[in-house]
Amino acid sequence: MTKFGFAAIVALGLGSGATLAQDATTYPFDGTFDDAAFAVENAIVGQGLVIDYRSHVGEMLNRTGADVGSDVKIFDAADVFLFCSAVVSRKVMEADPMNIAHCPYGIFVTDKAGEVQIGYRNLPDGPMEEVEALLDSIAREAAGS
């Protein structure tokens, strides 16, 4: 399996709910998907961070469903915002260089049947708890929690 293939499986797994719900923290958003995405973008930038990439996972899943023999619509919309923090990343990678496996960090926004959520993948205990605290503060701010 390629690194891209593995990353895609991990990204898809974030929204699967039943099998990986314990591996992600989510907050409900009272509003539209577009409003939630805008709130996430503002919360990330508000921390002085730069968004490296916005992955339109929902569009990709909807576009490719028939190509892979499925008519299941998983999300009405789903995006993942990828970014990094030089300060926090340096700290966690000085503690353990293999923490590079968790970089860049991602916050996702999903809309499924009108239920909009903001969340992130839970990270391992130890030095990565600082990154998880950053992700949690961004997700909470964006969700209005």
Secondary structure as UniProt FT lines:
FT   HELIX           3..14
FT   TURN            18..20
FT   HELIX           21..23
FT   STRAND          24..29
FT   HELIX           33..46
FT   TURN            47..48
FT   STRAND          50..55
FT   HELIX           57..64
FT   HELIX           66..68
FT   STRAND          77..84
FT   HELIX           86..95
FT   HELIX           97..102
FT   STRAND          105..112
FT   TURN            113..114
FT   STRAND          115..121
FT   TURN            127..128
FT   HELIX           129..143
//
